[in-house]
Structure formats: structure tokens, C-alpha cells
Amino acid sequence: MGGHSLSQMIARCLLGCQTLLCVAVSVTLLSATTAALTVGQPSFVYVANSRSNSLSIYEMNTATGDLVPRGEVAAGRSPVALAVHPSGRLFYALNEDSYNASVYAMNPTTGLLTLLKNVQTGADPADIKVHPTADSPM
């Protein structure tokens, strides 16, 4: 089973509800996929793939719940948590083995991510949160 198929299957299982706006789910079922996040309208689903050090991007058909692959972007080593800035313009991936967070610009129309920078976190990062009024993640 290819990386996209596995990510898509797991994301669909984790995000069984078709009306999600923004839900983060951390998983330890498989080391290949560690987190999934849905964002915006249209709904995009982002899946952290810790084995391939990447983020898979899908568009969710809200009528059927089907996920259509839209692309993949590189992340740091072992992305384990995902977050979106309240503005909907910035996306964050916490990379456990790189000791950093990748900051991406998020295209609201296509869902695609463009890496802006990596921010050091210190040893053993486990989760990432964005304060509703902050300019950066905590």
C-alpha cells in the first residue's frame, strides 16, 4: 500500500465525521501517520507522515467524505503534531526528531502549503498550540 493510500485510509478513519471544521487528532496506531487535521471551506485534510517526514494534503468531499489527494510537502524529521493559526493563513507542523516546528503559508483555495521557515523548539517537543491572539505558536 502506497504512502498516499495509507495516509488517506487512516485520515478517513480518524476523521469519520464529514462536518469537521478544525479538529486535531493525535494517533499512536501507526508510526507512519501521527496526526491529522482538517481545515477550512473547502475542507482540506492534512496528515503528518512521520516515516516519510512529509505532510499529505487532501481535499474532503463534504457530501461523500471522500478524500482526494492534492499533494505532499516535506516536513522536518518525524512530524508529530499539527496546528493552524486562527487567521487560516499559517500552518504549523511540530517535528519531534528535528527539534523544530515548520511554519508554512497556507493557500485557502488549493490547500497547498509553502514552507516559510523552521523554528527551533528545544529537546523532545510533543505538541503545538497556537494562542488565538498570538502571532506565533506556543
HELIX and SHEET records of a PDB file:
HELIX    1   1 GLY A    3  LEU A   14  1                                  12    
SHEET    1   A 5 ALA A  24  LEU A  30  0                                        
SHEET    2   A 5 THR A  33  VAL A  39 -1                                        
SHEET    3   A 5 PHE A  44  ASN A  49 -1                                        
SHEET    4   A 5 SER A  54  MET A  60 -1                                        
SHEET    5   A 5 LEU A  67  ALA A  74 -1                                        
SHEET    1   B 4 PRO A  79  VAL A  84  0                                        
SHEET    2   B 4 LEU A  90  ASN A  95 -1                                        
SHEET    3   B 4 ASN A 100  MET A 106 -1                                        
SHEET    4   B 4 LEU A 113  GLN A 120 -1                                        
END                                                                             
